[in-house]
Amino acid sequence: MAAIAGYDVGGAHLKVALVDDGRVIAAGEFACQLWQGLGQLDAALEAAREVTAGAAYHAVTMTGELCELFASRQAGVIAITDHMQRRIGAGTRFFMGLKGFGDASAARDNTASVGSANFLATVQVIARLKPHALLIDFGSTTTDIAACDTPQGLTDAERLQTGELVYTGLTRTPVASVTTRGLLAGQWQGLARDGFATMADVRRVLGTLPDGVNHGDAASVEASLKRLSRGFGRDGELRHLAVWQAAAAHIREAQLQSIIEGVQQATSRPGIDMSGGVVAAGIGAGEVAEIARRLSLPAITFGELIGANGVVARDATRYAPAVAVGMLA
């Protein structure tokens, strides 16, 4: 079989994968600040050729239609579809969720099915390989939750209602959207509701930020501490790092709890079977393993589930939807 390249076009990153005969060969992520213009997508696609070169077929899914570059979600799907077709070729196939794959014309006519359907690609692959499994994909911006045999919501609006979409991510989420109060040196206090620090800063202060997941931000622990402490109305110093790590641990805990609550809501409907355990995906797969432990559920990464090994397994886990559309196509 000829190799297939899978693409997941996001608003901040482009994820890609190369799949040959159902086996993932490589996967990667490239910075793509789409809100700055479609030229960002061009640059990311060029960089991604290190993964996609040699592919005979191309399959695309997306969430980038949500970014403020576009007047509406529908306009975003059409713009990204047209741009990807021009860049990659007329044979490019677009993932339309439950409707399968279609060409650019079909994607334009089914924008509601194309937009933000990337999680469904991962769900479909998992459902074929592991019955009764629960997907938790903890990405940079959002967390997708789905009982893979019986996902409830299909659109973002529906999934925000069912608990299957929690708008919190491992790195890009502002601290002030995770919690409005902090714990510092034995006292509770309110936090500045501003964009001083992100969860990448929290995890950098804690020393738990995975390598290679925060494109464009090579901040030091000292820089992250400065941003984190500003939200407390203070200036943090490295000599007090242990105090700030305790504060950061509380913020991380609040974020994990919000995901656990999403899981509890999404799985509270009668008939949901989670006997297959959790499939962890996204750059936050390590945190998903901790969530599964707290829920007393066994966990496996998406990369392990599809039979990948080593770095490829890690990257397939991190960029699961790109891998999944390649496998499905």
C-alpha positions as CSV (number, residue, x, y, z in Angstrom):
1,M,0.0,0.0,0.0
2,A,1.1,3.6,-0.6
3,A,1.8,5.8,2.4
4,I,-0.9,8.1,3.7
5,A,-0.2,11.5,5.4
6,G,-2.7,12.6,8.0
7,Y,-3.1,16.2,9.0
8,D,-4.8,17.8,12.0
9,V,-5.0,21.6,11.3
10,G,-5.4,23.4,14.6
11,G,-5.5,27.1,15.5
12,A,-2.1,27.0,17.2
13,H,-0.4,23.8,15.8
14,L,-0.4,21.6,12.8
15,K,-0.1,17.9,13.6
16,V,0.9,15.4,11.0
17,A,1.5,11.7,10.7
18,L,2.7,9.3,8.0
19,V,0.9,5.9,7.9
20,D,2.0,3.0,5.7
21,D,-0.1,-0.2,5.5
22,G,-1.9,0.7,8.7
23,R,1.3,1.3,10.6
24,V,2.4,4.8,11.8
25,I,5.9,5.6,10.6
26,A,6.3,9.1,12.1
27,A,4.3,11.9,13.6
28,G,5.0,15.5,14.5
29,E,3.7,18.8,15.5
30,F,4.6,22.2,14.1
31,A,3.7,25.7,15.3
32,C,0.9,27.3,13.3
33,Q,-0.5,30.5,14.7
34,L,-3.4,30.5,12.3
35,W,-5.0,33.6,13.7
36,Q,-2.1,35.5,12.1
37,G,-3.1,34.4,8.6
38,L,-3.0,31.4,6.3
39,G,0.6,32.1,5.6
40,Q,1.3,30.4,9.0
41,L,-0.3,27.2,7.6
42,D,1.9,27.4,4.6
43,A,5.0,27.7,6.7
44,A,3.9,24.8,8.9
45,L,3.1,22.6,5.9
46,E,6.6,23.2,4.5
47,A,8.2,22.3,7.9
48,A,6.0,19.2,8.1
49,R,7.4,17.8,4.9
50,E,10.0,16.1,7.0
51,V,7.2,13.8,8.1
52,T,4.8,13.8,5.1
53,A,7.3,13.6,2.2
54,G,6.7,10.5,0.1
55,A,3.0,10.2,0.9
56,A,0.8,9.3,-2.0
57,Y,-2.5,10.1,-0.3
58,H,-3.5,12.9,2.1
59,A,-6.3,13.0,4.7
60,V,-7.2,16.1,6.7
61,T,-9.1,16.9,9.8
62,M,-9.3,20.3,11.6
63,T,-10.2,22.5,14.5
64,G,-8.6,25.6,13.2
65,E,-11.9,26.9,11.8
66,L,-12.6,28.2,15.3
67,C,-9.8,30.8,15.3
68,E,-10.6,34.5,15.0
69,L,-9.1,34.8,11.5
70,F,-12.5,33.6,10.1
71,A,-15.9,35.3,10.3
72,S,-17.6,32.0,11.2
73,R,-16.9,28.3,11.7
74,Q,-18.4,27.6,8.3
75,A,-16.2,30.2,6.6
76,G,-13.2,28.7,8.5
77,V,-13.9,25.2,7.3
78,I,-14.2,26.4,3.7
79,A,-11.1,28.5,3.8
80,I,-8.9,25.7,5.3
81,T,-10.4,23.1,2.9
82,D,-9.6,25.3,-0.1
83,H,-6.2,26.1,1.1
84,M,-5.2,22.5,1.9
85,Q,-6.5,21.4,-1.5
86,R,-4.4,24.0,-3.3
87,R,-1.3,23.1,-1.3
88,I,-1.6,19.4,-1.3
89,G,-3.6,18.5,-4.4
90,A,-7.0,17.8,-5.7
91,G,-7.0,14.2,-4.3
92,T,-6.9,15.4,-0.7
93,R,-9.6,13.8,1.4
94,F,-11.3,15.5,4.3
95,F,-12.7,13.7,7.4
96,M,-16.4,14.3,7.9
97,G,-17.0,12.5,11.1
98,L,-19.8,9.9,10.9
99,K,-20.0,10.6,7.1
100,G,-16.5,9.3,6.5
101,F,-14.2,11.0,4.0
102,G,-15.0,13.3,1.1
103,D,-13.3,15.5,-1.4
104,A,-13.1,19.3,-1.1
105,S,-16.5,19.8,-2.7
106,A,-18.1,17.4,-0.2
107,A,-16.3,19.1,2.7
108,R,-17.6,22.5,1.6
109,D,-21.1,21.1,1.5
110,N,-20.8,19.5,5.0
111,T,-18.9,22.1,7.0
112,A,-20.8,21.2,10.2
113,S,-19.5,17.6,9.9
114,V,-16.0,18.6,9.0
115,G,-15.3,21.3,11.7
116,S,-13.8,20.1,15.0
117,A,-14.4,16.4,14.1
118,N,-10.8,15.4,14.8
119,F,-11.7,13.7,18.1
120,L,-14.1,11.4,16.2
121,A,-11.2,10.0,14.1
122,T,-9.4,8.9,17.3
123,V,-12.7,7.5,18.7
124,Q,-13.3,5.4,15.6
125,V,-9.8,3.9,15.6
126,I,-10.0,3.1,19.3
127,A,-13.5,1.6,19.0
128,R,-12.1,-0.9,16.4
129,L,-9.2,-1.9,18.5
130,K,-10.4,-1.8,22.1
131,P,-14.1,-2.2,22.9
132,H,-15.6,-0.2,25.8
133,A,-12.7,2.1,26.1
134,L,-12.8,5.7,27.3
135,L,-10.7,8.3,25.3
136,I,-9.2,11.2,27.3
137,D,-7.1,13.4,24.9
138,F,-5.5,16.1,27.0
139,G,-4.1,18.6,24.4
140,S,-2.5,22.0,24.6
141,T,-5.8,23.9,24.7
142,T,-8.7,21.4,25.2
143,T,-9.5,18.0,26.6
144,D,-11.6,15.5,24.6
145,I,-13.5,12.8,26.5
146,A,-15.5,10.1,24.9
147,A,-16.9,6.6,25.6
148,C,-15.6,5.3,22.2
149,D,-18.4,2.8,21.6
150,T,-21.1,5.4,22.3
151,P,-19.9,9.1,22.0
152,Q,-22.8,11.4,22.9
153,G,-22.0,14.8,21.4
154,L,-20.8,15.5,17.9
155,T,-20.4,19.3,17.8
156,D,-18.4,21.4,20.3
157,A,-21.7,22.9,21.5
158,E,-23.1,19.5,22.3
159,R,-19.9,18.2,23.9
160,L,-19.6,21.2,26.1
161,Q,-23.1,20.3,27.4
162,T,-22.3,16.6,27.9
163,G,-18.9,17.0,29.6
164,E,-17.1,15.5,26.7
165,L,-15.3,18.7,25.9
166,V,-13.5,20.5,28.7
167,Y,-11.9,23.7,27.6
168,T,-8.6,23.3,29.5
169,G,-5.2,22.3,28.1
170,L,-1.8,21.2,29.3
171,T,0.0,24.4,28.2
172,R,-2.0,27.2,26.6
173,T,-4.8,27.6,29.1
174,P,-4.5,30.8,31.2
175,V,-4.2,30.2,35.0
176,A,-7.1,32.6,35.7
177,S,-9.5,30.3,33.7
178,V,-8.5,27.3,35.9
179,T,-9.1,28.9,39.3
180,T,-9.8,32.3,40.7
181,R,-8.1,31.7,44.0
182,G,-4.7,30.4,45.0
183,L,-2.9,28.9,48.0
184,L,0.3,30.6,49.0
185,A,2.3,30.0,52.1
186,G,-0.6,28.7,54.1
187,Q,-3.1,31.4,53.0
188,W,-5.9,31.5,50.4
189,Q,-6.1,34.6,48.2
190,G,-7.8,35.8,45.1
191,L,-5.9,35.7,41.8
192,A,-5.7,38.5,39.2
193,R,-8.0,37.5,36.4
194,D,-5.6,38.4,33.7
195,G,-3.4,36.5,31.2
196,F,-0.1,36.7,33.2
197,A,0.6,32.9,33.3
198,T,-0.5,29.8,31.5
199,M,-0.5,26.2,32.6
200,A,2.8,25.8,30.8
201,D,4.3,28.2,33.3
202,V,2.6,26.2,36.1
203,R,4.2,22.9,34.9
204,R,7.5,24.5,34.2
205,V,7.6,25.7,37.8
206,L,6.7,22.2,39.0
207,G,9.3,20.7,36.7
208,T,6.8,18.5,34.9
209,L,6.4,20.2,31.5
210,P,7.2,17.5,28.9
211,D,9.9,18.2,26.4
212,G,9.0,19.6,23.1
213,V,5.4,20.5,23.7
214,N,5.5,24.3,24.0
215,H,6.5,25.6,20.6
216,G,7.7,29.2,20.5
217,D,8.2,29.5,24.3
218,A,11.6,28.7,25.5
219,A,11.0,30.3,28.9
220,S,13.2,29.6,31.9
221,V,11.8,28.5,35.3
222,E,12.6,32.0,36.5
223,A,10.5,33.6,33.7
224,S,7.6,31.3,34.4
225,L,7.8,32.0,38.1
226,K,7.7,35.7,37.4
227,R,4.6,35.3,35.3
228,L,2.9,33.0,37.8
229,S,3.7,35.3,40.8
230,R,2.2,38.3,39.0
231,G,-1.2,36.6,39.1
232,F,-0.8,36.6,42.9
233,G,0.1,40.3,42.9
234,R,3.7,39.5,43.8
235,D,7.2,39.1,42.5
236,G,8.4,35.5,42.8
237,E,12.0,34.7,43.5
238,L,13.8,31.4,42.9
239,R,15.0,31.2,46.5
240,H,11.3,30.7,47.4
241,L,10.7,28.2,44.7
242,A,9.3,25.5,47.0
243,V,6.6,27.9,48.2
244,W,5.6,28.7,44.6
245,Q,5.7,25.0,43.6
246,A,3.1,24.4,46.3
247,A,1.0,27.2,44.8
248,A,1.5,25.7,41.3
249,A,0.5,22.2,42.6
250,H,-2.8,23.6,43.8
251,I,-3.5,25.1,40.4
252,R,-2.6,21.9,38.6
253,E,-4.9,20.0,41.0
254,A,-7.8,22.3,40.1
255,Q,-7.3,21.6,36.4
256,L,-7.1,17.9,36.8
257,Q,-10.3,18.0,38.9
258,S,-12.1,19.8,36.1
259,I,-11.2,17.0,33.8
260,I,-12.3,14.3,36.3
261,E,-15.6,16.1,36.6
262,G,-16.0,16.1,32.8
263,V,-15.4,12.3,32.8
264,Q,-17.9,11.8,35.6
265,Q,-20.5,13.8,33.7
266,A,-19.8,12.2,30.4
267,T,-20.0,8.7,31.8
268,S,-23.0,9.2,34.1
269,R,-25.5,8.3,31.5
270,P,-27.0,4.8,32.0
271,G,-25.4,2.1,29.8
272,I,-21.9,3.6,29.5
273,D,-19.4,0.8,29.7
274,M,-15.8,1.7,30.6
275,S,-14.6,-1.9,31.2
276,G,-12.0,-1.4,28.5
277,G,-10.3,1.3,30.6
278,V,-8.8,4.6,29.5
279,V,-6.9,5.3,26.3
280,A,-4.6,8.3,27.0
281,A,-3.8,10.7,24.2
282,G,-2.5,14.3,23.7
283,I,0.6,16.0,25.0
284,G,-0.9,15.5,28.5
285,A,-1.1,11.8,28.2
286,G,1.0,11.5,31.4
287,E,-1.5,13.5,33.3
288,V,-4.3,11.3,31.9
289,A,-2.6,8.3,33.4
290,E,-2.9,10.0,36.8
291,I,-6.6,10.8,36.1
292,A,-7.2,7.1,35.2
293,R,-5.5,6.0,38.4
294,R,-7.8,8.2,40.5
295,L,-10.8,6.8,38.7
296,S,-9.5,3.3,39.4
297,L,-9.3,2.5,35.6
298,P,-6.5,0.8,33.8
299,A,-4.8,3.0,31.1
300,I,-2.9,2.6,27.9
301,T,-1.6,5.2,25.6
302,F,-2.9,5.6,22.0
303,G,0.5,4.9,20.7
304,E,0.7,1.6,22.6
305,L,-2.8,0.6,21.5
306,I,-1.9,0.9,17.8
307,G,1.3,-1.1,18.2
308,A,3.8,1.7,17.9
309,N,7.1,1.7,19.8
310,G,9.5,4.2,21.3
311,V,9.5,7.8,20.1
312,V,6.9,6.9,17.4
313,A,4.5,5.6,20.1
314,R,5.1,8.9,22.1
315,D,4.4,11.1,19.1
316,A,1.4,9.0,17.9
317,T,-0.1,9.5,21.4
318,R,0.6,13.2,21.3
319,Y,-0.9,13.8,17.9
320,A,-3.5,11.0,17.8
321,P,-6.1,12.6,15.5
322,A,-3.5,13.1,12.7
323,V,-2.5,9.5,13.1
324,A,-6.1,8.4,13.2
325,V,-7.2,10.1,10.0
326,G,-4.2,8.5,8.3
327,M,-5.2,5.1,9.6
328,L,-8.8,5.5,8.7
329,A,-8.1,6.8,5.2
